[in-house]
Amino acid sequence: MSIPTLITFIAYFIVLLGIGFFFYRKSANIEDYLLGGRGMGSWVTALSAQASDMSGWLLMGLPGAIYLGGMGKTWIAIGLFIGTVLNWKLVSARLRVYTEKTNAITLPCFFEARFRDPTGLLRIVSAIIILIFFAIYASSGLAATGLLFESTFNVKYHVAVIIGGLIIITYTFLGGFLAVCWTDLLQGALMVFAIVIVPVLTYNTVGGVEAIREAMDLKGISASLMPKGQTLPVAICMIISSMAWGLGYFGQPHILVRFMSIKSVDKIGKSMTIAIVWVFLSLVGAVIIGFIGIAMFDNLRNGDEEKVFIYMIGELFNPWFGGILLAAIFSAIMSTIDSQLLVSSSALSEDFYRKAIRKEASEREIVLVGRGCVVLISIIALIMALDRDNTILEIVSYAWGGFGAAFGPLILFALFSRKTTWQSALAGMVTGTVVLVLWKQVGLSGTMYEIVPGFAANCLTILMVNLFIGQKDEEVLKEFDDVIKTCRVR
């Protein structure tokens, strides 16, 4: 164990917990706790959205995939970049205006209000989907924490998972959305610093492009964007499957809630520019780290390939500077888990507790229930993370695909389709989720990423039901027209 690295980590943890304590009294009501009072600035919104998006898989899972798969795996990064741009361009402004107009502070609440669902099923079913897939997603982050602490401090994996989980739970429990967003601002800045500086400082150390190419040839790793040894139709399917990660952006609750929280639509343009630059630098850096790792390390397998960034830091940097860079990895992990815990908490407190159990609950009571839910969901995720059989990228891909298939089409139809009804939205969401799960369970995800059939089934179901049950509620139609008019004016 390196004492300087340990000191760096402890100092970093103290700063994060300090932010949680600072915002404890600033989260007095449920809108403050879950949305920061809809008062977030451009920089905080942009870095918080992208830091919560790019979890531990950015600095561990993606470089590991490049290390094993070579150039062909860069399609994942390309798809993610395109998805980020389209999400900001198509969704951010309309979702901000629509959620304020419908007085919705959670995604399930928005679905219910947007489509005027009289049964409450849209809200309840979407809340259940959020809880299931976020438990899986958060467990991937805690698993990444375990790998990081295990490699850095020689701490046993299970102990490392628990320590990391306790730190994240504490500041999320205390400060809510404000604490999460402001820690994400710090973490996002640290992440992009690490992912840019490490490739720059290590590139010449391994001998540059020629050394990387020689190592790839020696290990039989493809240097072509086209998948190696496949027929053209199969290669195209594999490329589509990798790029389909971008579809997931439209349905990620922890990213969409950032759009809902920004102070005004006027700030979205600046936020979008900051976010796109951040994502471009981060994805390019992660891909280059994977390639440099090919030349630096031999025979990393069985999950060790996802530690390539950690090994790189340990081998080339002194413990003080290395501690800062390793803290960036922990930042990537925490910036996503805290958001997932908060959105899951809102699903339980606002969309279950207030909806079905205590409709007359006070704001203070809902905040307390929300904090209790953070602890409950964290315990479930911790238990799941203790099983380390799957890689980080495998776990994330399933949860990411689940949200994309369930909610992505609903968001797009809610914001761009005038005639969609609550019946078609509910049918599409259930169909998309079922198709995704079945596709994964029967083993077809090796042929095509499960988000593709799930997303397509959701869209087709909504379109089919809309043909028979079109929106006729004049109030809903007028509200849609007003939102579109407001967005065009701005």
Legacy VTK file of the C-alpha trace (Angstrom):
# vtk DataFile Version 3.0
C-alpha trace
ASCII
DATASET POLYDATA
POINTS 490 float
0.000 0.000 0.000
1.319 3.440 -0.998
0.959 5.994 1.809
0.936 9.054 -0.531
-1.801 7.470 -2.650
-3.808 6.624 0.474
-3.470 10.203 1.763
-4.646 11.552 -1.613
-7.716 9.315 -1.532
-8.582 10.232 2.056
-8.303 13.962 1.284
-10.561 13.470 -1.725
-13.146 11.581 0.332
-13.177 14.348 2.952
-13.937 16.934 0.248
-16.850 14.842 -1.082
-18.340 14.292 2.367
-17.912 18.012 3.082
-20.023 18.800 0.023
-22.713 16.419 1.283
-22.813 18.084 4.716
-22.841 21.570 3.142
-25.950 20.829 1.094
-27.742 18.934 3.899
-29.794 21.971 4.972
-30.294 23.173 1.412
-32.496 20.172 0.541
-35.536 21.083 2.604
-38.247 20.003 0.150
-38.615 17.200 -2.365
-37.986 19.383 -5.443
-34.714 20.594 -3.890
-33.708 17.044 -2.935
-34.524 15.495 -6.326
-34.008 18.397 -8.787
-32.001 21.055 -6.942
-34.971 23.436 -7.176
-34.554 23.554 -10.995
-31.769 26.073 -10.523
-28.628 24.422 -11.896
-26.164 26.417 -14.027
-24.670 25.556 -17.425
-21.343 24.125 -16.215
-22.857 22.089 -13.388
-25.579 20.703 -15.665
-23.159 19.767 -18.451
-20.455 18.117 -16.340
-22.970 16.500 -14.017
-24.905 14.994 -16.943
-21.793 13.595 -18.592
-19.962 12.521 -15.440
-23.042 10.613 -14.292
-23.228 9.081 -17.770
-19.596 7.979 -18.077
-19.225 5.697 -15.073
-16.362 3.369 -14.188
-16.777 1.663 -17.534
-15.312 4.759 -19.269
-11.939 4.412 -17.515
-12.079 0.656 -16.985
-14.642 -1.131 -19.168
-14.052 0.689 -22.479
-10.215 0.599 -22.350
-10.525 -3.091 -21.437
-12.756 -3.739 -24.464
-10.263 -1.942 -26.749
-7.385 -3.894 -25.177
-9.054 -7.193 -26.087
-10.908 -6.290 -29.290
-8.812 -3.608 -30.952
-10.117 -1.108 -33.481
-13.454 -2.872 -33.966
-14.546 -1.891 -30.448
-14.188 1.821 -31.229
-17.675 1.657 -32.765
-18.981 1.718 -29.181
-17.317 5.099 -28.609
-18.560 6.427 -31.967
-22.129 5.393 -31.155
-21.931 6.957 -27.700
-20.680 10.264 -29.102
-23.461 10.440 -31.690
-26.029 9.498 -29.039
-24.773 12.251 -26.715
-25.073 14.915 -29.415
-28.561 13.819 -30.472
-29.774 13.616 -26.877
-28.754 17.211 -26.189
-30.062 18.456 -29.544
-33.404 16.651 -29.564
-34.372 16.048 -25.954
-32.858 18.571 -23.538
-34.850 21.764 -24.262
-38.219 20.122 -24.866
-37.923 17.926 -21.776
-37.016 20.950 -19.608
-40.054 22.910 -20.822
-42.463 19.956 -20.750
-41.579 18.752 -17.248
-41.992 22.247 -15.828
-45.321 22.682 -17.589
-46.597 19.346 -16.239
-45.024 20.009 -12.812
-43.160 16.676 -13.030
-40.012 16.116 -10.954
-39.387 12.472 -11.877
-39.486 10.590 -15.183
-42.405 8.300 -14.163
-44.313 11.370 -12.984
-43.691 13.018 -16.366
-44.994 10.001 -18.293
-48.182 9.981 -16.236
-48.766 13.718 -16.571
-47.775 13.974 -20.245
-50.133 11.231 -21.419
-52.842 11.850 -18.740
-52.809 8.226 -17.588
-55.882 7.810 -15.327
-54.787 4.384 -14.066
-51.357 5.300 -12.669
-49.888 2.236 -14.408
-47.389 4.216 -16.502
-45.923 5.745 -13.369
-45.837 2.521 -11.347
-44.475 0.244 -14.100
-41.775 2.745 -15.102
-40.777 3.117 -11.430
-40.417 -0.675 -11.157
-38.223 -0.751 -14.290
-36.048 2.023 -12.825
-35.547 0.108 -9.578
-34.647 -3.164 -11.314
-32.161 -1.797 -13.826
-30.598 0.758 -11.485
-29.931 -1.970 -8.932
-28.014 -3.787 -11.688
-26.320 -0.584 -12.894
-25.255 0.544 -9.403
-23.845 -2.912 -8.663
-21.528 -2.525 -11.684
-20.137 0.685 -10.190
-19.575 -0.926 -6.831
-17.858 -3.836 -8.576
-15.558 -1.300 -10.267
-14.834 0.182 -6.835
-13.845 -3.244 -5.613
-11.432 -3.774 -8.517
-9.912 -0.303 -8.026
-9.302 -0.660 -4.279
-8.156 -4.241 -4.664
-5.496 -3.205 -7.204
-4.459 0.027 -5.497
-4.417 -0.812 -1.792
-4.345 -4.617 -1.802
-7.683 -4.605 -0.001
-9.891 -7.660 -0.373
-12.512 -7.189 -3.089
-15.540 -7.584 -0.806
-14.164 -5.140 1.774
-13.353 -2.627 -0.962
-16.920 -2.770 -2.317
-18.363 -2.032 1.127
-15.972 0.879 1.845
-16.689 2.565 -1.486
-20.415 2.025 -1.084
-20.481 3.628 2.378
-18.757 6.806 1.126
-21.168 7.192 -1.811
-24.234 6.473 0.312
-23.244 9.054 2.920
-22.979 12.152 0.732
-25.968 11.147 -1.447
-28.048 10.517 1.693
-27.142 13.913 3.126
-27.151 16.355 0.251
-29.428 14.898 -2.408
-29.373 16.286 -5.934
-27.375 19.409 -5.072
-24.585 17.366 -3.473
-24.616 14.907 -6.362
-24.392 17.634 -9.028
-21.656 19.651 -7.323
-19.570 16.548 -6.632
-20.122 15.581 -10.281
-18.726 18.962 -11.332
-15.524 18.222 -9.404
-15.441 14.610 -10.532
-16.101 15.452 -14.184
-13.209 17.916 -14.245
-10.900 15.370 -12.598
-11.997 12.595 -14.977
-11.306 14.541 -18.162
-7.938 15.707 -16.763
-6.877 12.121 -16.073
-8.126 10.665 -19.331
-6.321 13.332 -21.379
-3.058 13.596 -19.434
-2.345 9.853 -19.104
-2.357 9.074 -22.873
-0.296 12.208 -23.574
2.380 11.231 -21.027
2.470 7.502 -21.857
2.257 7.549 -25.673
5.982 8.029 -26.298
6.884 5.676 -23.453
5.565 2.666 -25.374
7.152 3.739 -28.666
4.197 5.385 -30.421
1.989 4.037 -33.207
4.545 1.576 -34.581
4.989 -0.160 -31.228
1.225 -0.404 -30.781
0.787 -1.875 -34.272
3.535 -4.434 -33.678
1.946 -5.472 -30.378
-1.462 -5.806 -32.052
-0.006 -7.969 -34.831
1.827 -10.116 -32.303
-1.335 -10.681 -30.252
-3.613 -11.114 -33.276
-5.709 -8.048 -32.429
-7.539 -6.400 -35.328
-6.365 -2.973 -36.521
-9.371 -2.602 -38.827
-12.714 -0.948 -38.136
-14.363 -3.916 -39.874
-14.715 -6.963 -37.569
-12.045 -9.539 -38.361
-12.899 -12.820 -40.116
-16.609 -12.072 -40.651
-18.816 -11.970 -43.726
-20.068 -8.519 -44.728
-23.647 -8.988 -43.347
-22.316 -10.281 -40.022
-19.746 -7.472 -39.843
-22.477 -4.870 -40.448
-24.634 -6.413 -37.705
-21.689 -6.256 -35.291
-21.054 -2.586 -36.123
-24.739 -1.712 -35.662
-24.732 -3.647 -32.397
-21.769 -1.637 -31.071
-23.060 1.741 -32.262
-26.481 0.985 -30.770
-25.080 2.034 -27.394
-25.970 5.535 -28.572
-29.694 4.664 -28.563
-29.522 4.223 -24.811
-29.074 7.943 -24.160
-32.710 8.774 -24.860
-33.875 6.628 -21.937
-31.325 7.114 -19.140
-33.189 8.635 -16.133
-30.014 9.845 -14.373
-29.017 11.854 -17.490
-32.493 13.105 -18.391
-33.053 14.461 -14.886
-30.136 16.875 -15.509
-32.057 18.411 -18.408
-35.041 18.822 -16.089
-32.947 20.597 -13.445
-31.252 23.351 -15.466
-32.226 26.878 -14.455
-33.643 27.885 -17.847
-33.816 26.696 -21.443
-31.561 29.601 -22.401
-28.629 27.914 -20.636
-28.951 24.657 -22.581
-26.938 25.823 -25.601
-23.860 26.563 -23.489
-24.306 23.338 -21.519
-24.557 21.336 -24.736
-21.273 22.750 -26.062
-19.453 21.982 -22.803
-20.906 18.468 -22.664
-20.034 17.560 -26.260
-16.419 18.728 -25.896
-16.115 16.812 -22.594
-17.504 13.605 -24.112
-15.298 13.821 -27.195
-12.116 14.227 -25.132
-13.146 11.487 -22.702
-14.050 8.878 -25.321
-10.937 9.540 -27.421
-8.771 9.333 -24.294
-10.343 6.052 -23.168
-9.837 4.479 -26.602
-6.180 5.587 -26.762
-5.572 4.209 -23.258
-6.809 0.827 -24.470
-4.424 0.860 -27.453
-1.438 1.974 -25.375
-2.253 -0.817 -22.923
-1.884 -3.369 -25.731
1.746 -2.334 -26.122
2.429 -2.022 -22.375
0.912 -5.186 -20.896
0.778 -8.838 -21.901
-1.963 -11.369 -21.283
-4.472 -9.384 -19.230
-7.559 -11.591 -19.121
-10.509 -12.640 -16.938
-11.373 -9.118 -15.830
-7.780 -7.914 -15.435
-8.032 -6.181 -18.833
-10.391 -3.697 -17.164
-7.561 -2.686 -14.813
-5.316 -1.549 -17.690
-5.674 2.151 -16.753
-4.925 1.379 -13.103
-1.805 -0.631 -14.003
-0.686 2.140 -16.356
-0.884 4.760 -13.603
0.880 2.533 -11.086
3.761 1.802 -13.440
4.479 5.282 -14.791
3.555 7.884 -12.167
4.785 8.743 -8.692
2.386 7.886 -5.814
1.227 11.483 -5.209
0.308 12.243 -8.804
-0.833 8.663 -9.319
-3.169 9.046 -6.347
-4.863 11.990 -8.050
-5.279 10.007 -11.270
-6.643 6.970 -9.416
-9.069 9.268 -7.595
-10.339 10.197 -11.074
-11.324 6.563 -11.628
-13.181 6.545 -8.343
-14.791 9.833 -9.451
-16.099 8.159 -12.589
-17.593 5.369 -10.525
-19.147 7.585 -7.877
-20.514 10.207 -10.268
-22.829 7.589 -11.758
-23.761 5.594 -8.662
-24.831 8.662 -6.668
-27.157 9.711 -9.503
-28.570 6.204 -9.806
-29.251 6.036 -6.075
-31.026 9.382 -6.167
-33.248 8.497 -9.138
-34.064 5.117 -7.571
-34.868 6.898 -4.335
-37.249 9.223 -6.177
-38.965 6.230 -7.808
-39.644 4.693 -4.393
-40.492 7.850 -2.427
-42.287 10.018 -4.984
-43.709 7.419 -7.374
-44.551 4.637 -4.886
-44.806 6.039 -1.371
-46.654 9.250 -2.233
-48.666 7.658 -5.052
-49.860 4.458 -3.379
-49.188 4.608 0.375
-49.289 8.155 1.786
-50.865 10.626 -0.623
-51.056 13.218 2.166
-47.377 12.898 3.126
-45.592 16.185 3.872
-42.543 17.425 1.934
-40.289 16.686 4.919
-41.664 13.167 5.214
-41.026 12.468 1.525
-37.428 13.728 1.820
-36.859 11.452 4.837
-38.368 8.495 2.989
-36.161 9.347 -0.003
-33.054 9.263 2.161
-34.135 5.935 3.615
-34.630 4.570 0.121
-31.045 5.543 -0.777
-29.833 3.228 1.999
-32.197 0.398 1.007
-31.272 0.430 -2.678
-27.580 0.709 -1.818
-27.744 -2.450 0.288
-29.359 -4.359 -2.605
-26.697 -3.101 -5.048
-23.923 -3.989 -2.575
-25.186 -7.550 -2.277
-25.288 -7.896 -6.072
-21.783 -6.387 -6.439
-20.239 -9.014 -4.173
-20.580 -11.502 -7.057
-17.651 -10.651 -9.348
-18.256 -13.163 -12.156
-19.289 -10.639 -14.838
-17.162 -7.822 -16.252
-18.119 -4.190 -15.642
-18.961 -3.624 -19.316
-21.254 -6.669 -19.432
-23.260 -5.491 -16.419
-23.485 -1.903 -17.643
-24.537 -2.947 -21.156
-27.562 -4.837 -19.805
-28.769 -1.987 -17.572
-28.012 0.643 -20.237
-29.937 -1.383 -22.804
-32.825 -1.874 -20.382
-33.356 1.856 -19.925
-32.863 2.584 -23.616
-35.384 -0.031 -24.718
-37.965 0.823 -22.044
-37.829 4.629 -21.921
-36.006 5.867 -25.040
-38.959 5.589 -27.451
-41.358 6.949 -24.790
-39.265 10.090 -24.370
-39.053 10.648 -28.128
-42.764 10.044 -28.715
-43.674 12.186 -25.688
-41.669 15.108 -27.066
-42.297 14.733 -30.799
-45.573 12.838 -31.305
-48.825 14.753 -30.874
-51.123 11.742 -31.117
-49.481 9.253 -28.696
-51.762 8.039 -25.887
-51.089 6.542 -22.476
-52.250 3.140 -23.772
-49.671 3.110 -26.585
-46.942 4.422 -24.266
-47.623 1.699 -21.681
-47.826 -1.045 -24.312
-44.585 0.129 -25.941
-42.684 0.339 -22.653
-43.742 -3.160 -21.544
-43.095 -4.693 -24.976
-39.654 -3.100 -25.308
-38.609 -4.307 -21.858
-39.906 -7.859 -22.374
-38.231 -8.186 -25.789
-34.915 -6.943 -24.357
-34.996 -9.396 -21.437
-36.008 -12.367 -23.614
-33.375 -11.517 -26.232
-30.730 -11.511 -23.520
-31.967 -14.657 -21.794
-32.085 -16.817 -24.938
-28.499 -15.854 -25.756
-29.031 -13.695 -28.850
-27.099 -10.696 -27.478
-23.923 -12.111 -29.020
-25.517 -11.599 -32.440
-27.066 -8.201 -31.793
-27.007 -5.968 -28.707
-30.380 -6.443 -26.993
-31.166 -2.713 -27.008
-31.768 -2.844 -30.792
-34.683 -5.324 -30.839
-36.061 -3.868 -27.589
-35.991 -0.265 -28.880
-37.472 -1.298 -32.249
-40.257 -3.354 -30.627
-41.152 -0.420 -28.363
-41.379 2.014 -31.313
-43.404 -0.365 -33.488
-45.841 -1.093 -30.655
-46.449 2.609 -30.012
-47.014 3.251 -33.722
-49.414 0.306 -34.061
-51.492 1.220 -31.012
-51.589 4.862 -32.125
-53.299 3.730 -35.337
-56.228 2.400 -33.302
-56.162 4.699 -30.239
-55.060 8.180 -31.224
-54.836 11.100 -28.809
-58.137 13.028 -28.758
-57.873 14.883 -25.453
-57.946 18.575 -26.399
-56.126 19.575 -23.205
-53.242 17.218 -23.984
-53.058 18.369 -27.601
-53.058 22.043 -26.616
-50.355 21.447 -24.012
-48.191 19.726 -26.637
-48.672 22.634 -29.062
-47.790 25.168 -26.343
-44.545 23.341 -25.497
-43.505 23.159 -29.145
-44.284 26.848 -29.609
-42.262 27.786 -26.525
-39.252 25.769 -27.701
-39.379 27.324 -31.188
-39.489 30.852 -29.774
-36.412 30.178 -27.645
LINES 1 491
490 0 1 2 3 4 5 6 7 8 9 10 11 12 13 14 15 16 17 18 19 20 21 22 23 24 25 26 27 28 29 30 31 32 33 34 35 36 37 38 39 40 41 42 43 44 45 46 47 48 49 50 51 52 53 54 55 56 57 58 59 60 61 62 63 64 65 66 67 68 69 70 71 72 73 74 75 76 77 78 79 80 81 82 83 84 85 86 87 88 89 90 91 92 93 94 95 96 97 98 99 100 101 102 103 104 105 106 107 108 109 110 111 112 113 114 115 116 117 118 119 120 121 122 123 124 125 126 127 128 129 130 131 132 133 134 135 136 137 138 139 140 141 142 143 144 145 146 147 148 149 150 151 152 153 154 155 156 157 158 159 160 161 162 163 164 165 166 167 168 169 170 171 172 173 174 175 176 177 178 179 180 181 182 183 184 185 186 187 188 189 190 191 192 193 194 195 196 197 198 199 200 201 202 203 204 205 206 207 208 209 210 211 212 213 214 215 216 217 218 219 220 221 222 223 224 225 226 227 228 229 230 231 232 233 234 235 236 237 238 239 240 241 242 243 244 245 246 247 248 249 250 251 252 253 254 255 256 257 258 259 260 261 262 263 264 265 266 267 268 269 270 271 272 273 274 275 276 277 278 279 280 281 282 283 284 285 286 287 288 289 290 291 292 293 294 295 296 297 298 299 300 301 302 303 304 305 306 307 308 309 310 311 312 313 314 315 316 317 318 319 320 321 322 323 324 325 326 327 328 329 330 331 332 333 334 335 336 337 338 339 340 341 342 343 344 345 346 347 348 349 350 351 352 353 354 355 356 357 358 359 360 361 362 363 364 365 366 367 368 369 370 371 372 373 374 375 376 377 378 379 380 381 382 383 384 385 386 387 388 389 390 391 392 393 394 395 396 397 398 399 400 401 402 403 404 405 406 407 408 409 410 411 412 413 414 415 416 417 418 419 420 421 422 423 424 425 426 427 428 429 430 431 432 433 434 435 436 437 438 439 440 441 442 443 444 445 446 447 448 449 450 451 452 453 454 455 456 457 458 459 460 461 462 463 464 465 466 467 468 469 470 471 472 473 474 475 476 477 478 479 480 481 482 483 484 485 486 487 488 489
